[in-house]
C-alpha cells in the first residue's frame, strides 16, 4: 500500500464486506481484529489529513513531544470507534439489522478500537521520527 489512506480504504472495505457476508459470526476473534485495525488505520489517515489542512501539527514536527502523536491518533481512533458503535446501534435498534451487539460486545469493540489506534499511533510516531521533515509534504508520510 502506498499511503495510510490506501490502508484505511482497504480496512473500511474489509469491514463492510465482513458485515455483508456475516464473517463476524464465523470466528470469535474476527470481530475484535476488524474493530482493532479499522479505527487505527482511519485515525492515522485523519491525523495526516488534518495535519495537511494545518488543523493539527504534523507528526514530523520536531517541537512535539514524542507522546503527542500516539495520543492524537488514539483520540481520533476512539472517536472513530465510538461512531462505529453508534452506527451498529442505529442499524440494529432503528433499522432492524441483525448484528451481534450488546453491552459486552460494544465495550470490547471500543477497547479494541482504542488499542488498535494506540498501536497505529506508535507506528506513526516511529515512522515520523525516522523521516526527515520536508516542507512540501508537511503532514504526509
C-alpha positions as CSV (number, residue, x, y, z in Angstrom):
1,X,0.0,0.0,0.0
2,X,1.3,3.4,-0.9
3,X,-0.3,5.5,1.9
4,X,-2.3,5.4,5.1
5,X,-5.3,6.5,3.0
6,X,-4.9,3.3,1.0
7,X,-4.7,1.2,4.2
8,X,-7.9,3.0,5.6
9,X,-9.7,2.3,2.3
10,X,-8.8,-1.4,2.4
11,X,-9.8,-1.6,6.1
12,X,-13.2,0.0,5.5
13,X,-13.8,-2.2,2.5
14,X,-12.8,-5.2,4.6
15,X,-15.1,-4.2,7.4
16,X,-18.0,-3.6,5.0
17,X,-17.7,-6.9,3.3
18,X,-17.3,-8.7,6.6
19,X,-20.7,-7.4,7.6
20,X,-22.3,-8.2,4.3
21,X,-21.1,-11.8,4.3
22,X,-21.5,-12.2,8.1
23,X,-17.8,-13.1,8.6
24,X,-18.1,-11.7,12.1
25,X,-20.0,-14.8,13.1
26,X,-17.6,-17.3,11.6
27,X,-14.6,-16.9,14.1
28,X,-14.8,-15.4,17.6
29,X,-11.7,-13.3,17.3
30,X,-12.5,-11.9,13.9
31,X,-14.8,-9.1,15.2
32,X,-12.0,-7.9,17.5
33,X,-9.5,-7.9,14.8
34,X,-11.6,-5.8,12.5
35,X,-12.6,-3.4,15.3
36,X,-8.8,-3.1,16.1
37,X,-7.4,-2.5,12.6
38,X,-10.1,-0.3,11.1
39,X,-10.2,2.6,13.7
40,X,-6.4,2.6,13.8
41,X,-5.9,3.0,10.1
42,X,-8.7,5.5,9.8
43,X,-7.2,7.5,12.7
44,X,-3.8,7.7,11.1
45,X,-5.3,8.9,7.8
46,X,-7.4,11.5,9.6
47,X,-4.4,12.7,11.6
48,X,-2.4,13.2,8.4
49,X,-5.3,14.9,6.6
50,X,-5.8,17.2,9.5
51,X,-2.1,18.0,9.6
52,X,-2.1,18.7,5.9
53,X,-5.0,21.1,6.4
54,X,-3.0,22.6,9.2
55,X,-5.6,21.8,11.8
56,X,-3.2,19.6,13.7
57,X,0.6,19.7,13.9
58,X,2.4,17.4,11.5
59,X,3.6,14.1,13.1
60,X,7.1,15.2,11.7
61,X,7.0,18.4,13.7
62,X,10.2,18.2,15.9
63,X,8.7,20.6,18.5
64,X,6.1,18.0,19.5
65,X,6.7,15.7,22.5
66,X,7.2,12.1,21.4
67,X,3.9,11.1,23.1
68,X,1.8,13.6,21.2
69,X,1.5,11.7,18.0
70,X,0.2,8.4,19.6
71,X,-2.0,10.4,21.9
72,X,-3.7,12.3,19.0
73,X,-4.0,9.1,17.0
74,X,-5.6,7.3,19.9
75,X,-8.1,10.1,20.5
76,X,-9.1,10.1,16.8
77,X,-9.4,6.3,16.8
78,X,-11.5,6.4,20.0
79,X,-13.8,8.8,18.1
80,X,-14.0,6.6,15.1
81,X,-14.7,3.5,17.3
82,X,-17.5,5.5,19.1
83,X,-19.1,6.5,15.8
84,X,-18.9,2.9,14.6
85,X,-20.7,1.6,17.7
86,X,-23.3,4.3,17.2
87,X,-23.8,3.1,13.7
88,X,-24.2,-0.5,15.0
89,X,-26.8,0.7,17.5
90,X,-28.7,2.6,14.8
91,X,-28.5,-0.3,12.4
92,X,-29.8,-2.8,15.0
93,X,-32.3,-0.8,17.1
94,X,-33.7,1.6,14.4
95,X,-33.4,-0.3,11.2
96,X,-33.7,-3.9,12.5
97,X,-30.4,-5.2,11.2
98,X,-29.3,-8.5,12.7
99,X,-25.9,-7.6,14.2
100,X,-24.3,-9.3,17.1
101,X,-24.4,-6.5,19.6
102,X,-24.9,-5.9,23.3
103,X,-23.1,-4.2,26.1
104,X,-20.2,-6.6,26.3
105,X,-19.7,-6.5,22.5
106,X,-19.8,-2.7,22.5
107,X,-17.3,-2.4,25.3
108,X,-15.0,-5.0,23.7
109,X,-15.2,-3.3,20.3
110,X,-14.4,0.1,21.8
111,X,-11.4,-1.3,23.7
112,X,-10.2,-3.0,20.5
113,X,-10.6,0.3,18.6
114,X,-8.6,2.3,21.2
115,X,-5.9,-0.4,21.4
116,X,-5.6,-0.6,17.6
117,X,-5.4,3.2,17.4
118,X,-2.7,3.4,20.1
119,X,-0.7,0.8,18.1
120,X,-1.2,2.7,14.9
121,X,-0.2,5.9,16.7
122,X,3.0,4.3,17.9
123,X,3.8,3.1,14.4
124,X,3.1,6.6,13.0
125,X,5.3,8.2,15.7
126,X,8.1,5.8,15.0
127,X,7.9,6.3,11.2
128,X,7.7,10.1,11.6
129,X,10.8,10.1,13.9
130,X,12.7,8.2,11.2
131,X,11.6,10.6,8.4
132,X,13.2,13.9,7.8
133,X,10.8,16.9,7.7
134,X,10.0,18.0,4.2
135,X,8.3,21.4,3.9
136,X,6.5,20.4,0.7
137,X,5.0,17.2,2.2
138,X,4.1,18.5,5.7
139,X,1.8,16.0,7.3
140,X,2.3,13.3,4.7
141,X,4.2,10.1,5.1
